[in-house]
Amino acid sequence: MLAMDGGGIRGVISLQVLRSPESQLRERFAAGPDVRLRQYFDYIAGKSTGAILAAGLWRGMSVDDLEAFCVAFGEDPFDPQGSASPAMVVE
C-alpha cells in the first residue's frame, strides 16, 4: 500500500520522494517511460492533497505528470472554507 499525506502544495515533496522508485523501476525492467507506480501497488491512498496525488497515480499518471499538474494548480484546489474547487476536476 502506498499512502500519502496532505499538506497543500507541499505534496510536491511526496512526488520528489516517489521519483526515485519510479526511476529505479524503469531502469530495472527496462520499460522506459511506460512504467507507472500503480503497476506495483495494490492500494494507493492519501489524505487531502495526498488523495489527489493518489488518484492521479491510480489513473496512470507518472510522477512528472503529477508534478506538472501540481505546479499548474498550486494552492488553487481548495478555497479558504476548505471545499474543493470545481476547476480541480481531472478529466
N, C-alpha and C positions, 0 to 999 in steps of 0.2 A: 504494500500500500504506500502510495506517495501522498503525503499530507502537507499542505502549505498554509501558513498563517496569513492573516490580513496585514494591514498597515499602509493602505493607500499606495502612493507612488513608490514607497519603499518595497513593494512587491517585486520591483526590478531586481532587488538583491537576491530574491529566491531564484530568479531567472539566471543570474550570474552563477549561482551555485549549481543549477541544473545544466548549464552549458558544458561543464566538464564531463559528466556521464554521457550526455548525448554525443559529444565528440568522441569519447572513448568507444562507444558502441559503433559509431560509424567506422572507426579505424579497425576495430576488432573483427567486424563482419564484412568489411569492405563493401558496405552498402551505399556509400556516398550520401548525398543529401536526402535520400528517401527514408532514412531511419527516423522513427518518431518514438518518443518516450512511451507513448501509450501501448506500444507493442510489447513492453517489458514490465508493465504493472497491471495487476488485476483490478485495482481500485485507485482512483485519483480523486482526492477531495481537498477542500480548503474552506477557509472562513473569510468572508468579505472579499478583499482583493485576491486572496488565495483561491477562492471559489471561482472567480473569473478566470484566473490562470488555469485552474484545473479543468474548467470547461473547454478552454482553448486547446489544452494538451489532449483532452479526450476526443476533440473534434479532429485531431491530426495536425494541429499547428506545430511548427518547430519552435525552439527557444528563440531563434532570430525573429520569426513571425510575431511571436508574443511580445518580444521586446519592442519591436516597431509599433505594435498596437498600443502598448503602454505609453510610449513616448508621444504618440499621436493624441491620445486622450488625456494623458497626465492626470490631474486631480479631478477631471470633469465627471467621472462616473457617479459621484454622489453629491447631492446638494446639501446645504447646511443642516437640513432636517433629517438627513440620513436616508432619504429614499433614492432609489435607483433612477438615473436619468434615462428617458426614452432613447436618447442618442446612443446609449451604451449597448443596445441590442446588436448582437453579432449575427449577420446573415449567413 
